[in-house]
Every structure is written in C-alpha cells, then in structure tokens.
C-alpha cells in the first residue's frame, strides 16, 4: 500500500509505526472472511480492509467525521483479521492509533462522553466496581427481566488460598472487575500452582492492567495505570518472581504489550519490557508444568470458548484445549470457534445490538455439542456468555482445580 502521511503525524513514533503497518497491507481482503462485524453488516467499512482505508485517509490529512468514528467504534478489536492476514498486518495497533486521533478530532455528545467516562472510571477501579456490583446484586430480584440478565448472580466463593511458601514464586494480576465477578478464579489458580510447588503472590497495588482505559481512548490515563502497576510489581520482580500470571486473557494481552506501550518513556521502557517478558497466561504456566499432572478421573463434557485475546491476541489457540484433553476432559466441537462472542471489554455495553447478535451465534455454536458446562479464559467472555445461558460458564482453571481436588 502506498502512503503519504500528513505532517502532523509523519515524524512521530505513532506515524512511523502506522506507516510501516499500512505498507504491509496488500488489499487482498482475506481479513473480511473472519471479521465478525463484516459478517453481520456486509459493509466494507465495517471490515478490517475498509477501516484500514479510513485510518489511512485520516493519517494522510482527511478530516474524520462521526461516520468514521462509528465504523471504528464498531470494531471489536478481536484481531481475528491478524490471524488470517497473510502479510502480518498489525491491525490492532493501527486501529488504536486511528481511534486515538479520531477521538481528538470528532467530539462526542455530552451524554455519550459522560457515559464512556463513567464506564472507564467504575470498571477500572475495584474500590468503585465492587460496591456498585454488590448493590446491583441486592437489587437483582426486583429488576425487570430486560435488566436482570445484565447483573450476574452471586459468584461462587473463592475458597482458601494456600499458605505454603514455596521457593518458586509468581505474581498474579488481581484484576479490576474479576475479583467481584469471579473471585474463585485466582484462588483456583493459586491452588493448582500450589500442587505444582509454586506460590502465587497477590499484590493489592496492581489491580487494573489499563486495558479498559486504553480501549476507551483514554490512553494517557491507561499509561498512568500501567506505570503504577509496574511500580507495585517491581519489588517482587527484584526479589526473584519468575513470572507474572494473568488469568484473564483480556488483561494478559495488554500486559504482554507493556513494553510496546511504554517504549518511548525513558523512565519505564526497560521495566515495561521486563514485565512483558515475564507475563504469562495461566495456560502457558500450567502447560509447561503439565507433565507433573496425572490424567484426571473425569468424564465431563465441556465446550471451551477460546477468547479472542487468547487465540488471536496472544496466539495461544489450542493451548487450553490440548491441556484439558490431555488431562481427561471431553471437549465438544465448537463451530466457528475463531469468532468473537461479542463481549470485547465494554463493547457489549456500548454496542449492545451487535454484541447480542454475536452472543446468540456464539452460544448456539458452544451448545451445539450438548456440553454439561462451558469453560473459557477471560472474565468478560464468562460474564457475557453466562448472561444468556442456563449452563454454568466458568474459567477453565476452576474446573481443573475442582477435578484435581476430587
């Protein structure tokens, strides 16, 4: 692709990065075949190739409009297009750059701006999200049915954290919404790792990874969150923590990119690179230690929903599935497993119509093999799927912990 970037972006780090990404695109259109929004809307501008052209025009000096913003807003950032692309176009990074520029040039209405700011403020702060979530649960029985499904029922209790101090130590990302929505997830991870001779260390100062702020185009705020998280983890890293374990793949794909996001910050670039090097999805840790786990006496039929952040963002497609199969779980077939469930962070709230259509399609695929339960690897997907099915939807590490305990 030929480019001629405008002066405002030409000689900046973002401009040079965007230019390199654009020049890799060959206009082939293979990405449209795996784009969820293109499949739903059949509009070129709601597919990766069309959005690339919109971003290119803005970077070359064209004035963005509310329509430009709408097409970029509709993108799930699922990155299925990156998995499909034969030339390695880093579309996810390009759309981050494009959205940030368009956001600065196309003002949103006061109500929409306030709503997006409220979402970013509440979700990224456990001290706000937790109490508001508990209030919502108390009010749940009295809500109309249209709203009741948006408030998850009471979560399973976390259970005990191990008290053994092993020589091997890893840090866990606490998460911002997950401790309220699914407190059992990190606790289950700690118990599984304890069986493998690894202590999982919690650090209260590292709750949010910054992903929510970043994808709501408050990128400066997101970078502040990332710096605080690095500061909280650094003493543990300095004392020999061998990995940073993340049980929510949406957070994991962000932490693995800290080195990129903070590459221009002289005070944090080296630390951010080190954090990204240490970041591991829980599936990577368990898979590397799986020879120490015996096959389980379980015949449970489960469907596994591989989050986009796991299979397209971190390129770990098949890791959890292989691990669960090896340990004795029976995985049911899931058609179109590469497609997004429609959760995508705050997408399910900001784009409810498209999100619900994707959710219906995903649940039909997951339930087609008659599983007894649905397992996944990201809290956003877990809550989104659970809102529309009577089947139990859990993090796979909880199912593994339960099976090991039996």
C-alpha positions in Angstrom: 0.0 0.0 0.0 1.3 3.4 -1.0 1.3 6.1 1.8 1.7 9.8 2.1 1.2 10.7 5.7 0.4 14.3 6.7 2.9 16.4 8.6 1.0 16.2 11.9 1.8 12.5 12.2 4.6 11.9 9.7 7.7 12.2 12.0 6.2 10.9 15.2 6.6 7.4 16.7 2.9 6.6 16.0 3.2 7.9 12.5 6.3 5.8 11.7 4.6 2.7 13.2 1.3 3.3 11.3 3.2 3.9 8.1 5.0 0.5 8.4 1.7 -1.3 9.2 -0.1 0.3 6.3 2.7 -0.6 3.8 2.3 -4.3 4.7 -1.4 -4.3 3.6 -1.9 -5.8 0.1 -5.7 -5.1 -0.2 -6.3 -8.8 -0.5 -9.5 -8.8 1.6 -8.8 -12.2 3.2 -9.4 -10.5 6.6 -13.1 -9.8 5.7 -13.8 -13.6 5.8 -13.1 -13.8 9.5 -14.3 -10.3 10.6 -17.4 -10.7 12.9 -18.8 -7.2 12.1 -18.4 -7.6 8.4 -20.2 -10.9 8.5 -23.1 -9.2 10.3 -23.3 -6.0 8.4 -21.8 -6.8 5.0 -20.4 -3.3 4.8 -16.8 -2.9 3.6 -16.3 -0.1 6.1 -17.2 -2.4 8.9 -14.4 -4.8 8.0 -10.7 -4.6 8.5 -9.8 -3.5 5.0 -12.3 -0.7 4.9 -11.3 0.5 8.4 -7.6 0.5 7.3 -8.6 2.8 4.4 -10.5 5.1 6.7 -7.5 5.3 9.1 -5.1 5.8 6.1 -7.2 8.8 4.9 -7.2 10.4 8.3 -3.4 9.9 8.6 -3.0 11.5 5.2 -4.9 14.6 6.2 -8.5 13.9 5.5 -11.0 15.2 8.1 -12.6 12.4 10.1 -16.4 12.5 10.6 -18.8 11.0 13.0 -19.3 8.3 10.4 -15.6 7.5 10.5 -15.8 7.2 14.3 -18.8 4.9 14.1 -17.1 2.4 11.9 -14.1 2.4 14.2 -16.3 2.1 17.2 -18.0 -1.0 15.7 -14.7 -2.8 15.6 -14.4 -5.4 18.3 -10.6 -5.4 18.2 -10.9 -9.1 18.2 -7.8 -9.3 15.9 -9.2 -12.4 14.0 -8.1 -10.4 10.9 -4.5 -10.6 12.2 -4.6 -14.4 12.4 -6.0 -14.5 8.9 -3.7 -11.9 7.3 -1.1 -13.5 5.0 1.3 -10.5 5.3 1.2 -9.9 9.0 -0.6 -6.6 9.2 -0.8 -5.5 12.8 -4.3 -4.2 12.5 -5.0 -4.0 16.3 -2.2 -1.5 16.8 -3.2 0.5 13.7 -6.8 0.8 14.9 -5.6 2.0 18.4 -3.6 4.8 16.6 -6.6 5.7 14.4 -9.1 5.8 17.1 -6.9 8.0 19.3 -6.6 10.6 16.5 -10.3 10.5 15.5 -11.4 10.8 19.2 -9.4 14.0 19.5 -10.9 15.4 16.3 -14.6 14.3 16.4 -16.2 15.4 19.7 -18.8 13.1 21.1 -22.0 14.4 22.6 -22.1 15.2 26.3 -24.2 12.2 27.3 -22.1 9.7 25.4 -18.9 11.3 26.7 -20.1 11.1 30.2 -21.3 7.5 29.8 -17.9 6.4 28.5 -16.1 8.3 31.2 -18.3 6.7 33.9 -17.6 3.2 32.4 -13.9 3.8 32.4 -13.9 5.2 36.0 -16.0 2.5 37.5 -14.8 -0.7 35.8 -11.1 0.1 36.2 -11.3 0.8 39.9 -12.2 -2.2 42.1 -13.0 0.2 45.0 -15.9 1.5 43.0 -16.8 -1.5 40.9 -17.1 -3.9 43.9 -19.6 -1.9 46.0 -21.7 -1.0 43.0 -21.7 -4.6 41.8 -22.9 -5.7 45.3 -25.7 -3.1 45.2 -26.7 -4.4 41.8 -26.9 -8.0 43.1 -29.1 -7.0 46.0 -31.4 -5.2 43.6 -31.4 -8.0 41.1 -34.6 -9.8 42.2 -36.5 -6.6 41.8 -35.2 -5.6 38.3 -37.2 -6.1 35.1 -36.2 -9.1 33.1 -34.6 -6.9 30.4 -32.1 -5.6 33.1 -31.8 -8.7 35.4 -29.7 -10.7 32.9 -27.1 -7.8 32.8 -26.4 -8.3 36.5 -24.7 -11.7 37.2 -26.0 -13.8 40.0 -23.9 -14.3 43.2 -20.5 -15.6 42.3 -19.0 -18.9 43.7 -16.9 -18.3 46.9 -13.2 -18.0 46.3 -12.2 -20.8 48.7 -9.0 -20.9 50.6 -5.6 -19.6 49.3 -2.7 -22.0 50.1 -0.5 -20.9 53.0 2.6 -22.8 51.9 5.6 -20.7 50.9 7.4 -22.5 48.1 10.8 -21.5 46.7 9.3 -20.8 43.3 7.1 -17.7 43.4 5.0 -16.0 40.7 2.9 -12.8 40.9 -0.7 -12.8 39.9 -2.6 -9.8 38.4 -5.6 -9.3 40.8 -7.8 -7.6 38.1 -10.3 -4.8 38.4 -13.7 -6.5 37.8 -12.7 -10.2 38.2 -12.4 -10.1 42.0 -16.1 -9.2 42.2 -17.5 -11.2 39.2 -15.5 -14.4 39.8 -13.4 -14.4 43.0 -12.8 -18.1 42.6 -10.7 -17.8 39.5 -7.4 -16.5 41.0 -7.9 -18.6 44.1 -8.3 -21.7 42.0 -5.1 -20.8 40.1 -3.2 -20.4 43.4 -4.3 -23.9 44.5 -3.4 -25.6 41.2 0.0 -23.9 41.2 0.5 -24.8 44.9 0.2 -28.5 43.9 3.0 -27.8 41.4 5.2 -26.3 44.0 4.6 -22.7 43.1 3.4 -19.9 45.4 1.2 -17.3 43.7 1.7 -13.8 45.3 -1.0 -11.2 45.4 -0.2 -7.5 45.2 -3.0 -5.2 46.1 -1.3 -2.2 44.3 -1.6 -3.9 41.0 -5.3 -4.4 40.4 -6.0 -2.9 36.9 -3.9 -3.5 33.8 -5.0 -0.4 32.0 -6.9 -2.1 29.1 -10.3 -0.6 29.8 -8.9 2.9 29.8 -6.8 2.3 26.7 -9.6 0.9 24.6 -11.9 3.7 25.6 -9.4 6.1 24.1 -8.1 7.4 27.5 -4.7 6.3 26.5 -2.8 8.8 28.7 -4.7 7.6 31.7 -4.0 3.9 30.7 -0.3 4.6 30.6 -0.5 6.0 34.1 -2.2 2.8 35.3 0.5 0.7 33.6 3.2 2.7 35.4 1.6 2.2 38.8 1.1 -1.5 38.1 4.8 -1.8 37.2 5.8 0.0 40.4 3.7 -2.3 42.5 5.2 -5.4 40.9 8.8 -4.3 40.7 9.8 -5.2 44.3 8.6 -8.8 43.7 10.4 -8.9 40.4 13.6 -7.6 42.0 13.3 -10.4 44.6 13.1 -13.2 42.0 9.5 -13.7 41.0 9.8 -15.9 37.9 6.6 -14.9 36.1 3.6 -12.6 36.2 0.5 -14.9 35.9 -2.7 -13.5 34.4 -6.0 -15.5 34.5 -8.0 -13.0 32.3 -6.7 -13.2 28.7 -8.0 -9.7 28.0 -5.6 -8.4 30.7 -2.8 -10.8 29.6 -2.7 -9.5 26.0 -2.3 -5.9 27.4 0.4 -6.7 30.0 2.3 -8.5 27.3 2.3 -5.3 25.3 3.6 -3.0 28.2 7.0 -2.9 26.6 5.5 -1.5 23.4 3.1 0.9 25.1 5.9 2.5 27.2 8.7 2.2 24.7 9.0 6.0 24.5 9.1 6.5 28.2 12.8 6.7 29.3 11.9 6.1 33.0 9.8 3.0 32.3 10.8 1.5 29.0 13.2 -1.1 30.4 11.0 -2.1 33.3 8.0 -2.4 30.9 10.0 -4.7 28.6 10.9 -6.8 31.6 7.2 -7.0 32.8 6.2 -8.1 29.2 8.9 -10.8 29.2 7.6 -12.2 32.5 3.9 -12.0 31.6 2.3 -15.5 31.2 -1.3 -16.5 30.7 -2.2 -19.2 33.3 -2.5 -21.7 30.4 1.2 -21.2 29.5 2.3 -21.9 33.1 0.1 -25.0 33.5 1.1 -26.3 30.1 4.8 -26.0 30.9 4.3 -28.0 34.2 1.7 -30.4 32.9 4.0 -33.4 32.9 3.6 -33.3 36.7 -0.2 -33.6 36.5 -1.7 -37.1 36.1 -4.8 -37.6 33.9 -7.9 -37.0 35.9 -10.8 -39.3 36.6 -13.3 -37.1 34.9 -15.7 -37.7 32.0 -17.2 -34.2 32.0 -18.3 -33.0 28.6 -17.4 -29.3 28.2 -17.3 -26.8 25.5 -14.3 -24.4 25.5 -14.8 -20.8 24.3 -11.3 -19.5 23.3 -11.4 -15.7 23.9 -10.2 -13.6 21.0 -7.4 -12.2 23.3 -6.2 -15.7 23.9 -6.3 -17.1 20.3 -5.7 -14.0 18.2 -4.1 -11.6 20.6 -1.6 -13.9 22.4 -1.6 -16.6 19.6 -2.3 -19.3 22.2 -5.0 -21.0 20.2 -5.3 -24.7 21.1 -3.2 -24.5 24.3 -6.1 -24.8 26.8 -7.9 -27.3 24.6 -4.9 -29.6 24.3 -4.2 -29.3 28.0 -7.8 -30.1 29.0 -8.0 -33.1 26.6 -4.7 -34.4 27.9 -6.0 -34.3 31.5 -9.2 -36.2 30.7 -11.9 -33.6 29.9 -14.1 -34.4 26.9 -14.3 -31.3 24.7 -17.3 -30.9 22.4 -16.9 -29.5 18.9 -17.5 -25.7 18.6 -18.2 -24.5 15.0 -16.6 -21.2 14.0 -14.5 -21.1 17.2 -12.5 -18.3 15.8 -15.4 -15.8 16.0 -15.9 -13.3 18.9 -18.7 -13.8 21.5 -19.4 -10.0 21.5 -18.1 -9.2 24.9 -14.9 -7.3 23.9 -14.4 -5.3 27.0 -17.0 -2.5 27.1 -18.3 -3.4 23.6 -21.3 -5.3 25.0 -22.4 -2.1 26.7 -21.5 0.4 24.0 -22.7 -1.7 21.0 -25.4 -3.8 22.5 -27.3 -4.7 19.3 -24.2 -6.1 17.5 -23.0 -7.7 20.7 -26.2 -9.6 21.3 -26.3 -10.9 17.8 -22.7 -12.2 18.2 -23.6 -13.7 21.6 -26.6 -15.6 20.2 -24.4 -17.0 17.4 -21.6 -18.0 19.8 -23.9 -19.7 22.3 -25.6 -21.7 19.5 -22.1 -22.9 18.5 -21.0 -23.7 22.0 -24.2 -25.6 22.9 -24.4 -27.5 19.6 -22.4 -30.4 21.1 -24.6 -30.7 24.2 -21.9 -29.9 26.8 -22.6 -30.1 30.5 -20.8 -26.8 31.0 -18.9 -24.0 29.2 -15.3 -23.1 30.0 -13.5 -20.0 29.0 -10.4 -18.0 29.8 -11.5 -14.4 30.2 -13.8 -12.8 32.8 -15.5 -10.6 30.2 -16.5 -13.5 28.0 -17.5 -15.5 31.0 -20.0 -12.9 32.3 -21.3 -12.2 28.8 -21.9 -15.8 28.0 -23.5 -16.6 31.4 -26.0 -13.7 30.9 -27.8 -15.7 28.2 -27.5 -19.4 29.1 -28.6 -21.6 32.0 -25.4 -23.7 31.5 -22.7 -23.0 34.0 -19.9 -20.8 32.5 -16.6 -21.0 34.4 -12.9 -20.3 34.0 -11.2 -23.5 32.9 -8.7 -23.2 35.8 -11.7 -23.5 38.3 -12.8 -26.7 36.6 -9.2 -28.1 36.7 -8.9 -27.2 40.4 -12.1 -28.9 41.2 -11.2 -32.0 39.3 -7.8 -32.2 41.0 -9.4 -31.9 44.4 -11.6 -34.8 43.7 
